Amino acid sequence: MSSQPLIQTEEVQTVDSDPKQKLKRAGRWCASFCAGIAAVLFILTWIVQGIIYWYATFGCSPKNFGSYEFPGGGTSNLGGSEYNLVPQISLLTESPPNWIGESFAVLPSNEMSTAAGAPVGTWWRVGGPIFDTYTYEDVANSRVTIYMRRNLLRIGMSHRIGRCDGKGPLITFTEGSNWFMNRIRLLFKFNQALSFKIYVDNDLVAVAEETSLGFPSVTFRNQQTGEEVGSSVLSNRHFHGQYDQWLVNNQNSKTVFPYFVSNAASLLFAFNTARHKPDTSQSMQPPVSLGTDTSKTVVSSAILPVPHATETSKKTGVLQNVQMEPRPLVKLTAPDLHKFKVSSKPSIDRARAHGEPSHTTAKRATASMQNGPDEPKVEVKTSLERMQKVVLGGQ
């Protein structure tokens, strides 16, 4: 009987000696590592967002209100101050940002669209990694009375607006099915760029129409009748020199939602417009000395002075201030300055020879200039007009 095994054993390669198997195992290990890192980052992001949201809405709880009277609100056909929370007509005024976040102050206004008092509250925006949180804090007691945040897993722009006391309706401000048409309007730069729907709880009560061309504004209309129930417009870009100001106006007898709805919706556009504020700074050119030999040098931006001229009214005999019309930018060369100096000297010398006072010399001085071989002589009555005639070529 043979001692050899019935089945011959074959030499089997181990997994570690196969390069393809090594590559597959390394790929699976890298995928698992990346998935673990992504999961940790996702969890940490939500933790950070939760902390920011808790901080931004701190004090926004029904247990902190009780019988609170909500000062600073207006009165409408739907309710009083405790229902509307903000004035009927208000000015959303941009404030300097600080470490807490960006803000817009709410100033009460009137039919003249001017400030009617001190701020009654402030809208805050605190940024987060997933969504921004907006809250309204009144000035009287520093109570956070309104919150607003983005609705997740929605197409386009969608926000919910609610009261911190848990009373009243829950507002939804959303693009919804208007998202596709809004993109087309933006692409072709229609006058009405974006349209939004406003839900009070589950009822569609109004639409908001944004105007992006010309003056940024938002018009709120009744969904059923199409009547305007409110509006907001960017009324000032230079409040205190550099801040935006929006006028928000609600129709008292036609409104279909609380006043804070139009205030909060306008706030979204106000923050977006403030971020894209154009740079209005202008570069200034250094002056060129009149005594410098610059026969071939041109001063790139020279503006003629525009003083306040004074004249006497023929009817009343009272001195009146007359604002002279400003001149456009001109090119000023050394020959022009020389021509002005030469043409002015004879008139001034004749005035001094007659003993006229120095302060009336410029008023009485006249000059006849020949600006070119084909141009007529021009009589100039004041030094300013003479300067303008020389620089503008006798126009």
C-alpha positions in Angstrom: 0.0 0.0 0.0 1.4 3.4 -1.0 2.1 6.0 1.6 1.4 8.9 -0.7 -1.8 11.0 0.0 -4.8 10.4 -2.3 -5.2 14.2 -2.9 -2.2 16.2 -3.8 -1.9 19.4 -1.8 -1.2 22.6 -3.8 0.8 25.4 -2.6 -1.5 28.3 -1.7 -0.3 31.9 -1.7 -1.1 33.8 1.4 -3.2 37.0 1.1 -0.2 39.1 2.2 1.9 38.0 -0.7 -0.8 39.2 -3.3 -0.4 42.9 -4.4 -4.0 43.2 -5.6 -5.3 42.0 -2.3 -3.0 44.4 -0.4 -4.4 47.3 -2.5 -8.0 46.3 -1.9 -7.4 46.0 1.9 -5.7 49.4 1.9 -8.6 50.9 0.0 -11.1 49.5 2.5 -9.1 50.8 5.4 -8.9 54.3 3.9 -12.6 54.4 3.1 -13.4 53.3 6.7 -11.0 55.9 8.1 -12.5 58.7 5.9 -16.0 57.7 6.8 -15.1 57.8 10.5 -13.6 61.2 10.2 -16.6 62.5 8.3 -19.0 61.1 10.9 -17.0 62.7 13.7 -17.0 66.1 11.9 -20.7 65.8 11.2 -21.4 65.2 14.8 -19.1 68.0 16.0 -20.7 70.4 13.4 -24.2 69.7 14.8 -22.9 70.1 18.4 -21.4 73.5 17.5 -24.6 74.5 15.7 -26.7 73.4 18.7 -24.5 75.5 21.1 -24.8 78.5 18.9 -28.5 78.1 18.5 -28.9 77.7 22.3 -26.8 80.8 22.9 -28.6 82.9 20.3 -32.1 82.0 21.6 -31.2 82.1 25.3 -34.2 83.3 27.2 -36.6 82.5 24.3 -38.9 80.3 26.3 -42.6 80.5 27.3 -41.7 80.2 31.0 -39.9 83.6 30.8 -42.9 85.6 29.8 -46.0 85.0 31.8 -48.1 88.1 31.5 -45.5 90.1 29.6 -47.0 93.2 27.8 -44.6 93.3 24.9 -43.9 97.1 24.7 -43.0 98.8 21.4 -45.6 97.0 19.3 -48.2 98.6 17.0 -51.9 98.1 16.7 -53.7 96.5 13.8 -57.1 95.1 12.9 -55.8 91.7 14.1 -54.5 92.7 17.6 -52.5 95.1 19.7 -49.0 95.4 20.9 -48.9 91.9 22.3 -49.8 90.5 18.9 -47.7 92.6 16.5 -44.6 93.0 18.7 -43.0 95.7 16.5 -44.3 99.1 15.3 -46.6 99.5 12.3 -44.1 101.7 10.5 -40.4 101.2 11.4 -36.9 101.8 10.2 -34.5 98.9 10.1 -31.2 100.6 10.7 -27.9 98.8 10.3 -25.7 98.8 13.4 -21.9 98.3 13.7 -21.1 94.6 14.1 -19.6 93.3 17.3 -18.4 90.0 18.7 -22.0 88.8 19.4 -23.0 89.2 15.7 -24.5 91.5 13.2 -27.6 93.6 14.0 -30.3 96.0 12.7 -32.0 98.4 15.1 -35.8 98.9 14.9 -36.7 102.6 15.1 -40.4 103.6 15.2 -41.3 105.8 12.2 -44.3 107.8 10.9 -46.1 108.8 7.7 -43.2 111.1 6.8 -40.8 108.1 6.9 -38.6 109.7 9.5 -37.5 108.4 12.9 -40.3 109.0 15.5 -38.3 107.9 18.5 -35.5 105.9 20.0 -35.0 102.2 19.0 -37.6 99.8 20.4 -35.7 96.7 19.7 -32.8 95.0 17.8 -32.6 92.2 15.3 -29.6 90.0 15.9 -28.0 87.5 13.5 -25.6 84.9 14.9 -23.9 82.8 12.2 -23.6 79.0 12.4 -21.9 76.2 10.4 -25.3 75.0 9.2 -27.7 77.9 9.5 -27.9 81.4 10.9 -30.1 82.3 13.8 -32.1 85.5 14.0 -33.6 86.9 17.1 -35.5 90.1 18.1 -34.7 91.6 21.4 -36.7 94.5 22.8 -35.1 97.5 24.4 -37.5 97.9 27.3 -36.5 94.8 29.2 -33.9 93.1 26.9 -36.3 90.2 26.3 -35.9 88.0 23.2 -39.4 87.8 21.9 -39.0 86.5 18.3 -36.8 83.9 16.6 -36.2 83.0 13.0 -34.1 80.3 11.4 -33.8 78.4 8.2 -35.9 75.4 7.4 -33.7 72.5 6.5 -34.2 70.1 3.6 -36.1 72.7 1.6 -35.7 73.8 -2.0 -34.5 77.3 -2.1 -34.9 79.9 0.6 -37.2 78.9 3.5 -37.4 80.3 7.0 -39.7 79.8 10.0 -40.6 82.8 12.2 -42.1 82.2 15.7 -42.8 83.9 19.0 -40.8 82.9 22.0 -43.8 82.8 24.3 -45.3 80.0 22.2 -48.5 81.9 21.5 -49.7 83.1 18.1 -49.2 81.5 14.7 -46.0 79.9 13.3 -45.0 81.8 10.1 -43.2 80.2 7.2 -41.5 82.4 4.6 -40.5 80.3 1.7 -39.8 80.1 -2.1 -41.5 76.7 -2.4 -42.7 76.1 -6.0 -41.5 79.5 -7.1 -37.9 78.4 -6.9 -37.5 77.5 -10.6 -39.2 80.7 -11.9 -37.1 82.8 -9.5 -33.9 81.4 -11.0 -35.2 82.4 -14.5 -36.0 85.9 -13.3 -32.6 86.3 -11.9 -31.0 84.9 -15.1 -32.8 87.4 -17.4 -32.7 90.2 -14.8 -36.4 90.8 -14.5 -37.6 93.8 -12.5 -39.4 91.4 -10.1 -36.6 89.1 -9.2 -37.9 86.8 -6.5 -41.3 85.7 -5.2 -42.0 84.1 -1.9 -45.0 82.6 -0.1 -46.1 83.5 3.4 -47.9 80.8 5.4 -49.7 81.5 8.8 -49.6 78.1 10.3 -50.7 76.0 7.3 -52.7 78.7 5.5 -51.2 80.6 2.5 -52.2 84.2 3.2 -49.7 86.5 1.3 -46.9 86.6 -1.2 -43.8 88.7 -1.1 -42.3 90.2 -4.3 -38.7 91.5 -4.4 -37.6 94.2 -6.7 -33.9 93.9 -7.5 -33.4 96.5 -10.2 -33.3 100.2 -9.3 -34.3 100.6 -5.6 -34.2 97.3 -3.6 -37.6 96.7 -2.1 -40.1 94.1 -1.1 -43.9 94.3 -1.6 -46.3 92.1 0.4 -49.7 91.3 -1.2 -52.8 89.5 -0.1 -52.9 86.1 -1.7 -56.6 86.2 -2.4 -57.2 89.8 -3.4 -53.8 90.9 -4.6 -54.0 94.1 -2.6 -50.8 95.5 -1.0 -50.7 94.8 2.7 -47.2 96.1 3.4 -43.9 97.0 1.8 -40.2 97.7 2.6 -37.6 99.7 0.7 -34.0 100.6 1.1 -34.4 104.3 1.9 -30.9 105.3 2.9 -27.4 103.9 2.2 -25.5 106.5 4.2 -27.2 106.7 7.6 -24.6 108.2 9.9 -22.3 108.1 6.9 -22.1 104.4 6.1 -25.1 102.3 7.3 -28.2 101.0 5.5 -31.7 101.9 6.5 -34.9 100.2 5.4 -38.4 101.6 5.7 -40.9 99.0 6.6 -44.6 100.0 6.3 -47.7 97.8 7.1 -51.2 98.6 6.1 -53.3 98.8 9.3 -56.7 97.8 7.9 -55.5 95.3 5.3 -52.8 93.3 7.0 -53.2 89.6 7.1 -50.3 88.7 9.4 -48.6 90.3 12.5 -46.3 93.2 11.9 -43.2 91.3 12.9 -43.6 89.1 9.8 -42.8 91.9 7.3 -40.1 93.1 9.6 -38.4 89.7 9.8 -38.8 89.0 6.0 -37.3 92.5 5.2 -34.4 91.7 7.5 -33.3 88.8 5.3 -33.0 91.2 2.3 -31.4 93.9 4.5 -28.6 91.7 5.6 -28.0 90.4 2.1 -27.9 94.0 0.6 -25.6 95.2 3.4 -23.1 92.4 2.5 -23.0 93.5 -1.1 -22.6 97.3 -0.5 -20.6 98.9 -3.2 -17.3 100.7 -2.4 -17.9 104.4 -2.8 -14.4 105.5 -1.8 -12.7 107.7 -4.4 -9.0 108.0 -4.9 -7.6 111.5 -4.6 -4.7 112.9 -6.8 -2.0 114.9 -5.1 -2.0 118.6 -6.1 0.7 120.0 -8.4 2.6 123.1 -7.5 1.8 126.1 -9.7 5.5 127.2 -9.6 6.7 123.9 -11.1 7.7 123.8 -14.7 5.2 121.3 -16.0 4.7 122.4 -19.6 4.3 118.8 -20.7 2.6 117.5 -17.5 -1.2 117.1 -17.2 -3.0 117.1 -13.9 -5.2 114.1 -14.2 -8.1 115.2 -12.0 -8.7 118.8 -11.3 -12.0 120.2 -10.0 -12.8 123.9 -10.1 -13.8 125.3 -6.8 -17.5 126.0 -6.2 -17.9 128.7 -3.6 -21.2 130.2 -2.4 -21.8 133.4 -4.4 -23.7 136.2 -2.8 -26.0 138.6 -4.6 -28.6 141.2 -3.6 -32.2 140.6 -4.4 -33.6 143.5 -6.5 -37.1 143.2 -4.8 -36.2 142.9 -1.2 -32.7 144.3 -1.0 -31.6 141.3 1.1 -28.4 139.4 0.5 -29.2 135.9 -0.8 -26.9 132.9 -1.1 -26.7 131.4 -4.6 -25.2 128.0 -5.1 -23.1 128.0 -8.3 -23.5 125.1 -10.6 -20.5 122.7 -10.3 -18.3 122.1 -13.3 -17.2 118.7 -14.5 -13.7 117.2 -14.3 -11.3 119.0 -16.7 -7.7 118.5 -17.9 -5.5 121.3 -16.5 -2.1 121.9 -18.1 0.7 124.3 -17.3 0.1 126.5 -20.5 -3.5 127.0 -19.3 -2.3 128.2 -15.9 0.2 130.5 -17.5 -2.5 132.0 -19.8 -4.7 132.6 -16.8 -1.9 134.3 -15.0 -0.9 136.6 -17.9 -4.5 137.5 -18.7 -5.3 138.4 -15.1 -2.3 140.6 -14.4 -3.3 143.8 -16.5 -6.8 143.9 -14.9 -5.4 143.6 -11.4 -2.7 146.3 -12.1 -5.3 148.7 -13.4 -7.5 148.2 -10.4 -4.6 148.8 -8.0 -3.6 151.9 -9.8 -7.0 153.5 -9.2 -6.6 152.7 -5.5 -9.4 150.1 -5.2 -9.4 148.0 -2.1 -8.0 144.5 -2.4 -11.3 142.7 -1.6 -13.1 144.5 -4.5 -10.3 143.9 -7.0 -11.6 140.5 -8.2 -15.1 141.9 -8.6 -14.2 144.8 -10.8 -11.4 143.2 -12.8 -12.2 142.6 -16.4 -10.0 140.9 -19.0 -10.2 140.4 -22.8 -8.6 137.1 -23.7 -7.8 135.7 -27.1 -8.1 131.9 -26.5 -7.1 131.0 -30.0 -6.8 132.5 -33.6 -10.4 131.5 -34.4 -12.1 132.2 -31.1 -13.7 135.6 -30.1 -12.6 137.6 -27.1 -14.4 136.8 -23.9 -15.0 139.3 -21.1 -14.7 137.9 -17.7 -16.1 139.6 -14.6 -14.7 137.5 -11.8 -11.6 135.6 -11.2 -13.6 132.4 -10.8 -15.3 132.9 -14.2 -12.0 133.8 -15.8 -10.5 130.6 -14.5 -13.5 128.6 -15.9 -13.3 130.3 -19.3 -9.6 129.6 -19.7 -9.8 126.0 -18.7 -13.0 125.2 -20.5 -11.8 126.8 -23.7 -14.1 129.8 -23.8 -17.3 127.8 -23.6 
